[in-house]
């Protein structure tokens, strides 16, 4: 059993995980770019604080689901280095969760931005 780590070490490890994803995961980079575009659009359209909160939650959910997908892929690759149908199912389901969250974020963005753009 591993010794309990300090709070500072736990934060360092969490930050290292975030850095890993932003450096090596293509989809995280794309989603961060989309988040900056959405943030710029929110600023330009002068969304109110509730709309910004909804947008922020939506963006964070997509990023968190993508990070969980990365974890699933890494664990599956360790446990099943060769192809296995169940490993494929696990990876496909995790990727599907990302797709659903990203599609939902597009819908939320449309609902938040469209009324202000067309008015």
Backbone atoms as SQL, in Angstrom:
CREATE TABLE atoms (id INTEGER PRIMARY KEY, chain TEXT, resi INTEGER, resn TEXT, atom TEXT, x REAL, y REAL, z REAL);
INSERT INTO atoms VALUES
  (1, 'A', 1, 'UNK', 'N', 0.844, -1.188, 0.000),
  (2, 'A', 1, 'UNK', 'CA', 0.000, 0.000, 0.000),
  (3, 'A', 1, 'UNK', 'C', 0.882, 1.242, 0.000),
  (4, 'A', 2, 'UNK', 'N', 0.521, 2.189, -0.839),
  (5, 'A', 2, 'UNK', 'CA', 1.301, 3.418, -0.938),
  (6, 'A', 2, 'UNK', 'C', 1.032, 4.315, 0.262),
  (7, 'A', 3, 'UNK', 'N', 2.072, 5.064, 0.660),
  (8, 'A', 3, 'UNK', 'CA', 1.909, 6.024, 1.743),
  (9, 'A', 3, 'UNK', 'C', 1.001, 7.154, 1.279),
  (10, 'A', 4, 'UNK', 'N', 0.260, 7.708, 2.230),
  (11, 'A', 4, 'UNK', 'CA', -0.642, 8.810, 1.893),
  (12, 'A', 4, 'UNK', 'C', 0.188, 10.024, 1.506),
  (13, 'A', 5, 'UNK', 'N', -0.159, 10.631, 0.385),
  (14, 'A', 5, 'UNK', 'CA', 0.594, 11.790, -0.096),
  (15, 'A', 5, 'UNK', 'C', 0.070, 13.076, 0.536),
  (16, 'A', 6, 'UNK', 'N', 0.920, 14.076, 0.558),
  (17, 'A', 6, 'UNK', 'CA', 0.518, 15.372, 1.103),
  (18, 'A', 6, 'UNK', 'C', -0.468, 16.050, 0.155),
  (19, 'A', 7, 'UNK', 'N', -1.166, 17.031, 0.683),
  (20, 'A', 7, 'UNK', 'CA', -2.105, 17.789, -0.135),
  (21, 'A', 7, 'UNK', 'C', -1.378, 18.487, -1.277),
  (22, 'A', 8, 'UNK', 'N', -0.207, 19.031, -0.983),
  (23, 'A', 8, 'UNK', 'CA', 0.585, 19.696, -2.018),
  (24, 'A', 8, 'UNK', 'C', 0.954, 18.715, -3.127),
  (25, 'A', 9, 'UNK', 'N', 1.372, 17.505, -2.750),
  (26, 'A', 9, 'UNK', 'CA', 1.731, 16.503, -3.756),
  (27, 'A', 9, 'UNK', 'C', 0.510, 16.093, -4.574),
  (28, 'A', 10, 'UNK', 'N', -0.640, 16.002, -3.927),
  (29, 'A', 10, 'UNK', 'CA', -1.871, 15.657, -4.648),
  (30, 'A', 10, 'UNK', 'C', -2.187, 16.717, -5.702),
  (31, 'A', 11, 'UNK', 'N', -2.016, 17.993, -5.342),
  (32, 'A', 11, 'UNK', 'CA', -2.245, 19.068, -6.316),
  (33, 'A', 11, 'UNK', 'C', -1.219, 19.020, -7.442),
  (34, 'A', 12, 'UNK', 'N', 0.031, 18.713, -7.104),
  (35, 'A', 12, 'UNK', 'CA', 1.073, 18.597, -8.135),
  (36, 'A', 12, 'UNK', 'C', 0.726, 17.478, -9.113),
  (37, 'A', 13, 'UNK', 'N', 0.273, 16.349, -8.591),
  (38, 'A', 13, 'UNK', 'CA', -0.100, 15.220, -9.448),
  (39, 'A', 13, 'UNK', 'C', -1.293, 15.575, -10.340),
  (40, 'A', 14, 'UNK', 'N', -2.267, 16.255, -9.765),
  (41, 'A', 14, 'UNK', 'CA', -3.437, 16.663, -10.551),
  (42, 'A', 14, 'UNK', 'C', -3.016, 17.620, -11.664),
  (43, 'A', 15, 'UNK', 'N', -2.164, 18.568, -11.335),
  (44, 'A', 15, 'UNK', 'CA', -1.689, 19.521, -12.335),
  (45, 'A', 15, 'UNK', 'C', -0.897, 18.797, -13.426),
  (46, 'A', 16, 'UNK', 'N', -0.088, 17.794, -13.029),
  (47, 'A', 16, 'UNK', 'CA', 0.677, 17.012, -14.014),
  (48, 'A', 16, 'UNK', 'C', -0.262, 16.294, -14.981),
  (49, 'A', 17, 'UNK', 'N', -1.392, 15.809, -14.479),
  (50, 'A', 17, 'UNK', 'CA', -2.373, 15.164, -15.348),
  (51, 'A', 17, 'UNK', 'C', -2.978, 16.135, -16.348),
  (52, 'A', 18, 'UNK', 'N', -3.261, 17.339, -15.880),
  (53, 'A', 18, 'UNK', 'CA', -3.805, 18.365, -16.774),
  (54, 'A', 18, 'UNK', 'C', -2.778, 18.735, -17.835),
  (55, 'A', 19, 'UNK', 'N', -1.534, 18.919, -17.406),
  (56, 'A', 19, 'UNK', 'CA', -0.463, 19.267, -18.351),
  (57, 'A', 19, 'UNK', 'C', -0.285, 18.156, -19.380),
  (58, 'A', 20, 'UNK', 'N', -0.302, 16.899, -18.930),
  (59, 'A', 20, 'UNK', 'CA', -0.163, 15.774, -19.866),
  (60, 'A', 20, 'UNK', 'C', -1.241, 15.852, -20.945),
  (61, 'A', 21, 'UNK', 'N', -2.475, 16.031, -20.515),
  (62, 'A', 21, 'UNK', 'CA', -3.575, 16.073, -21.490),
  (63, 'A', 21, 'UNK', 'C', -3.417, 17.225, -22.469),
  (64, 'A', 22, 'UNK', 'N', -3.023, 18.390, -21.969),
  (65, 'A', 22, 'UNK', 'CA', -2.909, 19.539, -22.866),
  (66, 'A', 22, 'UNK', 'C', -1.718, 19.425, -23.802),
  (67, 'A', 23, 'UNK', 'N', -0.723, 18.637, -23.427),
  (68, 'A', 23, 'UNK', 'CA', 0.450, 18.479, -24.293),
  (69, 'A', 23, 'UNK', 'C', 0.287, 17.355, -25.305),
  (70, 'A', 24, 'UNK', 'N', -0.367, 16.268, -24.911),
  (71, 'A', 24, 'UNK', 'CA', -0.331, 15.065, -25.738),
  (72, 'A', 24, 'UNK', 'C', -1.677, 14.624, -26.314),
  (73, 'A', 25, 'UNK', 'N', -2.759, 15.195, -25.866),
  (74, 'A', 25, 'UNK', 'CA', -4.074, 14.764, -26.347),
  (75, 'A', 25, 'UNK', 'C', -4.632, 15.782, -27.341),
  (76, 'A', 26, 'UNK', 'N', -4.679, 15.399, -28.599),
  (77, 'A', 26, 'UNK', 'CA', -5.134, 16.290, -29.669),
  (78, 'A', 26, 'UNK', 'C', -6.529, 16.846, -29.408),
  (79, 'A', 27, 'UNK', 'N', -7.442, 15.985, -28.994),
  (80, 'A', 27, 'UNK', 'CA', -8.824, 16.437, -28.821),
  (81, 'A', 27, 'UNK', 'C', -8.961, 17.458, -27.696),
  (82, 'A', 28, 'UNK', 'N', -8.169, 17.326, -26.656),
  (83, 'A', 28, 'UNK', 'CA', -8.190, 18.329, -25.575),
  (84, 'A', 28, 'UNK', 'C', -7.752, 19.679, -26.138),
  (85, 'A', 29, 'UNK', 'N', -6.720, 19.664, -26.978),
  (86, 'A', 29, 'UNK', 'CA', -6.254, 20.922, -27.579),
  (87, 'A', 29, 'UNK', 'C', -7.361, 21.563, -28.412),
  (88, 'A', 30, 'UNK', 'N', -8.060, 20.748, -29.188),
  (89, 'A', 30, 'UNK', 'CA', -9.166, 21.255, -30.005),
  (90, 'A', 30, 'UNK', 'C', -10.267, 21.820, -29.108),
  (91, 'A', 31, 'UNK', 'N', -10.591, 21.105, -28.042),
  (92, 'A', 31, 'UNK', 'CA', -11.660, 21.547, -27.153),
  (93, 'A', 31, 'UNK', 'C', -11.276, 22.814, -26.388),
  (94, 'A', 32, 'UNK', 'N', -10.003, 22.943, -26.026),
  (95, 'A', 32, 'UNK', 'CA', -9.551, 24.175, -25.366),
  (96, 'A', 32, 'UNK', 'C', -9.640, 25.348, -26.340),
  (97, 'A', 33, 'UNK', 'N', -9.248, 25.121, -27.589),
  (98, 'A', 33, 'UNK', 'CA', -9.371, 26.184, -28.600),
  (99, 'A', 33, 'UNK', 'C', -10.834, 26.585, -28.771),
  (100, 'A', 34, 'UNK', 'N', -11.718, 25.602, -28.828),
  (101, 'A', 34, 'UNK', 'CA', -13.154, 25.893, -28.950),
  (102, 'A', 34, 'UNK', 'C', -13.653, 26.657, -27.727),
  (103, 'A', 35, 'UNK', 'N', -13.129, 26.322, -26.555),
  (104, 'A', 35, 'UNK', 'CA', -13.526, 27.022, -25.327),
  (105, 'A', 35, 'UNK', 'C', -13.109, 28.488, -25.379),
  (106, 'A', 36, 'UNK', 'N', -11.900, 28.750, -25.886),
  (107, 'A', 36, 'UNK', 'CA', -11.453, 30.140, -26.013),
  (108, 'A', 36, 'UNK', 'C', -12.309, 30.907, -27.027),
  (109, 'A', 37, 'UNK', 'N', -12.662, 30.250, -28.114),
  (110, 'A', 37, 'UNK', 'CA', -13.535, 30.887, -29.105),
  (111, 'A', 37, 'UNK', 'C', -14.897, 31.197, -28.479),
  (112, 'A', 38, 'UNK', 'N', -15.444, 30.218, -27.744),
  (113, 'A', 38, 'UNK', 'CA', -16.738, 30.430, -27.082),
  (114, 'A', 38, 'UNK', 'C', -16.637, 31.548, -26.045),
  (115, 'A', 39, 'UNK', 'N', -15.529, 31.578, -25.313),
  (116, 'A', 39, 'UNK', 'CA', -15.334, 32.648, -24.330),
  (117, 'A', 39, 'UNK', 'C', -15.246, 34.014, -24.984),
  (118, 'A', 40, 'UNK', 'N', -14.524, 34.087, -26.093),
  (119, 'A', 40, 'UNK', 'CA', -14.439, 35.350, -26.830),
  (120, 'A', 40, 'UNK', 'C', -15.791, 35.790, -27.360),
  (121, 'A', 41, 'UNK', 'N', -16.542, 34.829, -27.864),
  (122, 'A', 41, 'UNK', 'CA', -17.883, 35.133, -28.362),
  (123, 'A', 41, 'UNK', 'C', -18.797, 35.588, -27.220),
  (124, 'A', 42, 'UNK', 'N', -18.663, 34.942, -26.068),
  (125, 'A', 42, 'UNK', 'CA', -19.462, 35.330, -24.898),
  (126, 'A', 42, 'UNK', 'C', -19.137, 36.758, -24.476),
  (127, 'A', 43, 'UNK', 'N', -17.869, 37.110, -24.509),
  (128, 'A', 43, 'UNK', 'CA', -17.450, 38.473, -24.154),
  (129, 'A', 43, 'UNK', 'C', -17.990, 39.470, -25.180),
  (130, 'A', 44, 'UNK', 'N', -17.832, 39.140, -26.463),
  (131, 'A', 44, 'UNK', 'CA', -18.257, 40.028, -27.547),
  (132, 'A', 44, 'UNK', 'C', -19.770, 40.266, -27.519),
  (133, 'A', 45, 'UNK', 'N', -20.510, 39.187, -27.237),
  (134, 'A', 45, 'UNK', 'CA', -21.973, 39.293, -27.209),
  (135, 'A', 45, 'UNK', 'C', -22.502, 39.757, -25.853),
  (136, 'A', 46, 'UNK', 'N', -21.606, 39.959, -24.908),
  (137, 'A', 46, 'UNK', 'CA', -21.965, 40.444, -23.571),
  (138, 'A', 46, 'UNK', 'C', -22.997, 39.542, -22.881),
  (139, 'A', 47, 'UNK', 'N', -22.668, 38.243, -22.817),
  (140, 'A', 47, 'UNK', 'CA', -23.549, 37.331, -22.092),
  (141, 'A', 47, 'UNK', 'C', -23.597, 37.743, -20.628),
  (142, 'A', 48, 'UNK', 'N', -24.734, 37.504, -19.983),
  (143, 'A', 48, 'UNK', 'CA', -24.819, 37.822, -18.555),
  (144, 'A', 48, 'UNK', 'C', -24.129, 36.723, -17.744),
  (145, 'A', 49, 'UNK', 'N', -24.018, 36.936, -16.450),
  (146, 'A', 49, 'UNK', 'CA', -23.231, 36.003, -15.630),
  (147, 'A', 49, 'UNK', 'C', -23.848, 34.615, -15.569),
  (148, 'A', 50, 'UNK', 'N', -25.161, 34.506, -15.671),
  (149, 'A', 50, 'UNK', 'CA', -25.791, 33.192, -15.661),
  (150, 'A', 50, 'UNK', 'C', -25.504, 32.440, -16.964),
  (151, 'A', 51, 'UNK', 'N', -25.542, 33.152, -18.050),
  (152, 'A', 51, 'UNK', 'CA', -25.211, 32.536, -19.339),
  (153, 'A', 51, 'UNK', 'C', -23.743, 32.112, -19.364),
  (154, 'A', 52, 'UNK', 'N', -22.871, 32.939, -18.804),
  (155, 'A', 52, 'UNK', 'CA', -21.451, 32.584, -18.736),
  (156, 'A', 52, 'UNK', 'C', -21.252, 31.368, -17.842),
  (157, 'A', 53, 'UNK', 'N', -21.995, 31.294, -16.737),
  (158, 'A', 53, 'UNK', 'CA', -21.893, 30.130, -15.851),
  (159, 'A', 53, 'UNK', 'C', -22.315, 28.858, -16.583),
  (160, 'A', 54, 'UNK', 'N', -23.394, 28.935, -17.343),
  (161, 'A', 54, 'UNK', 'CA', -23.849, 27.774, -18.118),
  (162, 'A', 54, 'UNK', 'C', -22.793, 27.381, -19.146),
  (163, 'A', 55, 'UNK', 'N', -22.249, 28.365, -19.833),
  (164, 'A', 55, 'UNK', 'CA', -21.208, 28.100, -20.827),
  (165, 'A', 55, 'UNK', 'C', -19.980, 27.472, -20.172),
  (166, 'A', 56, 'UNK', 'N', -19.560, 28.018, -19.039),
  (167, 'A', 56, 'UNK', 'CA', -18.389, 27.497, -18.334),
  (168, 'A', 56, 'UNK', 'C', -18.609, 26.059, -17.881),
  (169, 'A', 57, 'UNK', 'N', -19.768, 25.776, -17.309),
  (170, 'A', 57, 'UNK', 'CA', -20.065, 24.405, -16.889),
  (171, 'A', 57, 'UNK', 'C', -20.051, 23.448, -18.074),
  (172, 'A', 58, 'UNK', 'N', -20.606, 23.873, -19.177),
  (173, 'A', 58, 'UNK', 'CA', -20.640, 23.037, -20.377),
  (174, 'A', 58, 'UNK', 'C', -19.233, 22.734, -20.870),
  (175, 'A', 59, 'UNK', 'N', -18.395, 23.754, -20.928),
  (176, 'A', 59, 'UNK', 'CA', -17.010, 23.578, -21.383),
  (177, 'A', 59, 'UNK', 'C', -16.258, 22.646, -20.441),
  (178, 'A', 60, 'UNK', 'N', -16.418, 22.858, -19.144),
  (179, 'A', 60, 'UNK', 'CA', -15.711, 22.028, -18.163),
  (180, 'A', 60, 'UNK', 'C', -16.167, 20.575, -18.257),
  (181, 'A', 61, 'UNK', 'N', -17.454, 20.349, -18.435),
  (182, 'A', 61, 'UNK', 'CA', -17.950, 18.974, -18.560),
  (183, 'A', 61, 'UNK', 'C', -17.296, 18.275, -19.742),
  (184, 'A', 62, 'UNK', 'N', -17.213, 18.942, -20.880),
  (185, 'A', 62, 'UNK', 'CA', -16.586, 18.332, -22.059),
  (186, 'A', 62, 'UNK', 'C', -15.123, 18.001, -21.770),
  (187, 'A', 63, 'UNK', 'N', -14.396, 18.928, -21.162),
  (188, 'A', 63, 'UNK', 'CA', -12.977, 18.684, -20.873),
  (189, 'A', 63, 'UNK', 'C', -12.797, 17.542, -19.876),
  (190, 'A', 64, 'UNK', 'N', -13.634, 17.496, -18.852),
  (191, 'A', 64, 'UNK', 'CA', -13.534, 16.425, -17.857),
  (192, 'A', 64, 'UNK', 'C', -13.861, 15.073, -18.486),
  (193, 'A', 65, 'UNK', 'N', -14.902, 15.016, -19.295),
  (194, 'A', 65, 'UNK', 'CA', -15.255, 13.750, -19.955),
  (195, 'A', 65, 'UNK', 'C', -14.125, 13.309, -20.884),
  (196, 'A', 66, 'UNK', 'N', -13.507, 14.245, -21.580),
  (197, 'A', 66, 'UNK', 'CA', -12.371, 13.906, -22.447),
  (198, 'A', 66, 'UNK', 'C', -11.200, 13.367, -21.622),
  (199, 'A', 67, 'UNK', 'N', -10.956, 13.951, -20.459),
  (200, 'A', 67, 'UNK', 'CA', -9.877, 13.453, -19.599),
  (201, 'A', 67, 'UNK', 'C', -10.198, 12.051, -19.082),
  (202, 'A', 68, 'UNK', 'N', -11.453, 11.806, -18.713),
  (203, 'A', 68, 'UNK', 'CA', -11.850, 10.465, -18.281),
  (204, 'A', 68, 'UNK', 'C', -11.690, 9.477, -19.431),
  (205, 'A', 69, 'UNK', 'N', -12.018, 9.887, -20.643),
  (206, 'A', 69, 'UNK', 'CA', -11.803, 9.047, -21.818),
  (207, 'A', 69, 'UNK', 'C', -10.326, 8.687, -21.965),
  (208, 'A', 70, 'UNK', 'N', -9.452, 9.651, -21.728),
  (209, 'A', 70, 'UNK', 'CA', -8.011, 9.400, -21.801),
  (210, 'A', 70, 'UNK', 'C', -7.592, 8.373, -20.753),
  (211, 'A', 71, 'UNK', 'N', -8.159, 8.479, -19.556),
  (212, 'A', 71, 'UNK', 'CA', -7.867, 7.514, -18.491),
  (213, 'A', 71, 'UNK', 'C', -8.325, 6.117, -18.904),
  (214, 'A', 72, 'UNK', 'N', -9.541, 6.017, -19.425),
  (215, 'A', 72, 'UNK', 'CA', -10.068, 4.715, -19.857),
  (216, 'A', 72, 'UNK', 'C', -9.155, 4.107, -20.916),
  (217, 'A', 73, 'UNK', 'N', -8.753, 4.902, -21.899),
  (218, 'A', 73, 'UNK', 'CA', -7.872, 4.392, -22.948),
  (219, 'A', 73, 'UNK', 'C', -6.549, 3.899, -22.375),
  (220, 'A', 74, 'UNK', 'N', -5.964, 4.651, -21.442),
  (221, 'A', 74, 'UNK', 'CA', -4.683, 4.255, -20.850),
  (222, 'A', 74, 'UNK', 'C', -4.821, 2.960, -20.051),
  (223, 'A', 75, 'UNK', 'N', -5.867, 2.860, -19.251),
  (224, 'A', 75, 'UNK', 'CA', -6.064, 1.650, -18.444),
  (225, 'A', 75, 'UNK', 'C', -6.321, 0.445, -19.336),
  (226, 'A', 76, 'UNK', 'N', -7.155, 0.611, -20.344),
  (227, 'A', 76, 'UNK', 'CA', -7.443, -0.500, -21.256),
  (228, 'A', 76, 'UNK', 'C', -6.168, -0.940, -21.971),
  (229, 'A', 77, 'UNK', 'N', -5.339, 0.009, -22.388),
  (230, 'A', 77, 'UNK', 'CA', -4.088, -0.343, -23.067),
  (231, 'A', 77, 'UNK', 'C', -3.140, -1.106, -22.145),
  (232, 'A', 78, 'UNK', 'N', -3.137, -0.780, -20.852),
  (233, 'A', 78, 'UNK', 'CA', -2.291, -1.508, -19.898),
  (234, 'A', 78, 'UNK', 'C', -2.827, -2.916, -19.678),
  (235, 'A', 79, 'UNK', 'N', -4.128, -3.020, -19.449),
  (236, 'A', 79, 'UNK', 'CA', -4.743, -4.302, -19.109),
  (237, 'A', 79, 'UNK', 'C', -4.831, -5.225, -20.318),
  (238, 'A', 80, 'UNK', 'N', -5.056, -4.658, -21.492),
  (239, 'A', 80, 'UNK', 'CA', -5.258, -5.462, -22.692),
  (240, 'A', 80, 'UNK', 'C', -4.442, -4.896, -23.851),
  (241, 'A', 81, 'UNK', 'N', -3.113, -5.155, -23.846),
  (242, 'A', 81, 'UNK', 'CA', -2.280, -4.597, -24.918),
  (243, 'A', 81, 'UNK', 'C', -2.642, -5.142, -26.308),
  (244, 'A', 82, 'UNK', 'N', -3.140, -6.367, -26.358),
  (245, 'A', 82, 'UNK', 'CA', -3.590, -6.919, -27.633),
  (246, 'A', 82, 'UNK', 'C', -5.078, -6.602, -27.798),
  (247, 'A', 83, 'UNK', 'N', -5.536, -6.675, -29.048),
  (248, 'A', 83, 'UNK', 'CA', -6.947, -6.395, -29.306),
  (249, 'A', 83, 'UNK', 'C', -7.828, -7.374, -28.546),
  (250, 'A', 84, 'UNK', 'N', -8.869, -6.843, -27.948),
  (251, 'A', 84, 'UNK', 'CA', -9.890, -7.665, -27.311),
  (252, 'A', 84, 'UNK', 'C', -11.226, -6.951, -27.525),
  (253, 'A', 85, 'UNK', 'N', -12.270, -7.699, -27.874),
  (254, 'A', 85, 'UNK', 'CA', -13.560, -7.059, -28.147),
  (255, 'A', 85, 'UNK', 'C', -14.086, -6.233, -26.965),
  (256, 'A', 86, 'UNK', 'N', -13.865, -6.700, -25.738),
  (257, 'A', 86, 'UNK', 'CA', -14.337, -5.940, -24.580),
  (258, 'A', 86, 'UNK', 'C', -13.528, -4.660, -24.381),
  (259, 'A', 87, 'UNK', 'N', -12.243, -4.713, -24.710),
  (260, 'A', 87, 'UNK', 'CA', -11.419, -3.501, -24.635),
  (261, 'A', 87, 'UNK', 'C', -11.937, -2.471, -25.633),
  (262, 'A', 88, 'UNK', 'N', -12.297, -2.936, -26.813),
  (263, 'A', 88, 'UNK', 'CA', -12.852, -2.035, -27.831),
  (264, 'A', 88, 'UNK', 'C', -14.162, -1.422, -27.353),
  (265, 'A', 89, 'UNK', 'N', -15.000, -2.233, -26.732),
  (266, 'A', 89, 'UNK', 'CA', -16.275, -1.722, -26.222),
  (267, 'A', 89, 'UNK', 'C', -16.031, -0.625, -25.185),
  (268, 'A', 90, 'UNK', 'N', -15.100, -0.865, -24.261),
  (269, 'A', 90, 'UNK', 'CA', -14.799, 0.132, -23.224),
  (270, 'A', 90, 'UNK', 'C', -14.333, 1.444, -23.849),
  (271, 'A', 91, 'UNK', 'N', -13.426, 1.345, -24.809),
  (272, 'A', 91, 'UNK', 'CA', -12.922, 2.556, -25.469),
  (273, 'A', 91, 'UNK', 'C', -14.019, 3.252, -26.272),
  (274, 'A', 92, 'UNK', 'N', -14.840, 2.472, -26.960),
  (275, 'A', 92, 'UNK', 'CA', -15.914, 3.055, -27.766),
  (276, 'A', 92, 'UNK', 'C', -16.952, 3.766, -26.895),
  (277, 'A', 93, 'UNK', 'N', -17.279, 3.171, -25.754),
  (278, 'A', 93, 'UNK', 'CA', -18.251, 3.797, -24.854),
  (279, 'A', 93, 'UNK', 'C', -17.697, 5.106, -24.301),
  (280, 'A', 94, 'UNK', 'N', -16.430, 5.098, -23.898),
  (281, 'A', 94, 'UNK', 'CA', -15.813, 6.327, -23.382),
  (282, 'A', 94, 'UNK', 'C', -15.784, 7.406, -24.465),
  (283, 'A', 95, 'UNK', 'N', -15.453, 7.014, -25.688),
  (284, 'A', 95, 'UNK', 'CA', -15.455, 7.978, -26.795),
  (285, 'A', 95, 'UNK', 'C', -16.873, 8.468, -27.079),
  (286, 'A', 96, 'UNK', 'N', -17.844, 7.589, -26.947),
  (287, 'A', 96, 'UNK', 'CA', -19.237, 7.986, -27.129),
  (288, 'A', 96, 'UNK', 'C', -19.678, 9.012, -26.098),
  (289, 'A', 97, 'UNK', 'N', -19.201, 8.861, -24.867),
  (290, 'A', 97, 'UNK', 'CA', -19.523, 9.842, -23.822),
  (291, 'A', 97, 'UNK', 'C', -18.967, 11.217, -24.187),
  (292, 'A', 98, 'UNK', 'N', -17.771, 11.234, -24.755),
  (293, 'A', 98, 'UNK', 'CA', -17.187, 12.504, -25.204),
  (294, 'A', 98, 'UNK', 'C', -18.040, 13.094, -26.321),
  (295, 'A', 99, 'UNK', 'N', -18.435, 12.259, -27.263),
  (296, 'A', 99, 'UNK', 'CA', -19.252, 12.740, -28.380),
  (297, 'A', 99, 'UNK', 'C', -20.571, 13.337, -27.894),
  (298, 'A', 100, 'UNK', 'N', -21.217, 12.665, -26.960),
  (299, 'A', 100, 'UNK', 'CA', -22.486, 13.176, -26.427),
  (300, 'A', 100, 'UNK', 'C', -22.274, 14.508, -25.719),
  (301, 'A', 101, 'UNK', 'N', -21.228, 14.602, -24.888),
  (302, 'A', 101, 'UNK', 'CA', -20.992, 15.860, -24.164),
  (303, 'A', 101, 'UNK', 'C', -20.623, 16.990, -25.124),
  (304, 'A', 102, 'UNK', 'N', -19.842, 16.680, -26.156),
  (305, 'A', 102, 'UNK', 'CA', -19.466, 17.710, -27.132),
  (306, 'A', 102, 'UNK', 'C', -20.681, 18.162, -27.946),
  (307, 'A', 103, 'UNK', 'N', -21.526, 17.213, -28.343),
  (308, 'A', 103, 'UNK', 'CA', -22.732, 17.572, -29.096),
  (309, 'A', 103, 'UNK', 'C', -23.659, 18.428, -28.234),
  (310, 'A', 104, 'UNK', 'N', -23.787, 18.069, -26.974),
  (311, 'A', 104, 'UNK', 'CA', -24.616, 18.855, -26.063),
  (312, 'A', 104, 'UNK', 'C', -24.042, 20.259, -25.896),
  (313, 'A', 105, 'UNK', 'N', -22.713, 20.362, -25.843),
  (314, 'A', 105, 'UNK', 'CA', -22.100, 21.687, -25.694),
  (315, 'A', 105, 'UNK', 'C', -22.364, 22.553, -26.928),
  (316, 'A', 106, 'UNK', 'N', -22.383, 21.935, -28.099),
  (317, 'A', 106, 'UNK', 'CA', -22.726, 22.690, -29.310),
  (318, 'A', 106, 'UNK', 'C', -24.158, 23.209, -29.239),
  (319, 'A', 107, 'UNK', 'N', -25.056, 22.374, -28.756),
  (320, 'A', 107, 'UNK', 'CA', -26.451, 22.792, -28.613),
  (321, 'A', 107, 'UNK', 'C', -26.572, 23.928, -27.595),
  (322, 'A', 108, 'UNK', 'N', -25.882, 23.801, -26.471),
  (323, 'A', 108, 'UNK', 'CA', -25.905, 24.866, -25.463),
  (324, 'A', 108, 'UNK', 'C', -25.346, 26.160, -26.058),
  (325, 'A', 109, 'UNK', 'N', -24.227, 26.054, -26.777),
  (326, 'A', 109, 'UNK', 'CA', -23.655, 27.232, -27.424),
  (327, 'A', 109, 'UNK', 'C', -24.630, 27.867, -28.397),
  (328, 'A', 110, 'UNK', 'N', -25.295, 27.044, -29.183),
  (329, 'A', 110, 'UNK', 'CA', -26.290, 27.563, -30.127),
  (330, 'A', 110, 'UNK', 'C', -27.395, 28.310, -29.383),
  (331, 'A', 111, 'UNK', 'N', -27.897, 27.700, -28.315),
  (332, 'A', 111, 'UNK', 'CA', -28.979, 28.330, -27.555),
  (333, 'A', 111, 'UNK', 'C', -28.533, 29.635, -26.899),
  (334, 'A', 112, 'UNK', 'N', -27.298, 29.675, -26.425),
  (335, 'A', 112, 'UNK', 'CA', -26.799, 30.891, -25.777),
  (336, 'A', 112, 'UNK', 'C', -26.487, 31.999, -26.776),
  (337, 'A', 113, 'UNK', 'N', -25.909, 31.619, -27.910),
  (338, 'A', 113, 'UNK', 'CA', -25.394, 32.626, -28.840),
  (339, 'A', 113, 'UNK', 'C', -26.377, 33.043, -29.927),
  (340, 'A', 114, 'UNK', 'N', -27.210, 32.131, -30.388),
  (341, 'A', 114, 'UNK', 'CA', -28.018, 32.417, -31.581),
  (342, 'A', 114, 'UNK', 'C', -28.956, 33.601, -31.391),
  (343, 'A', 115, 'UNK', 'N', -29.618, 33.674, -30.259),
  (344, 'A', 115, 'UNK', 'CA', -30.545, 34.779, -30.031),
  (345, 'A', 115, 'UNK', 'C', -29.851, 36.127, -30.036),
  (346, 'A', 116, 'UNK', 'N', -28.646, 36.179, -29.496),
  (347, 'A', 116, 'UNK', 'CA', -27.907, 37.444, -29.443),
  (348, 'A', 116, 'UNK', 'C', -27.297, 37.789, -30.798),
  (349, 'A', 117, 'UNK', 'N', -26.899, 36.773, -31.548),
  (350, 'A', 117, 'UNK', 'CA', -26.301, 37.029, -32.863),
  (351, 'A', 117, 'UNK', 'C', -27.360, 37.534, -33.835),
  (352, 'A', 118, 'UNK', 'N', -28.547, 36.909, -33.822),
  (353, 'A', 118, 'UNK', 'CA', -29.581, 37.250, -34.796),
  (354, 'A', 118, 'UNK', 'C', -30.422, 38.447, -34.387),
  (355, 'A', 119, 'UNK', 'N', -30.218, 38.968, -33.174),
  (356, 'A', 119, 'UNK', 'CA', -31.044, 40.124, -32.762),
  (357, 'A', 119, 'UNK', 'C', -30.360, 41.447, -33.040);
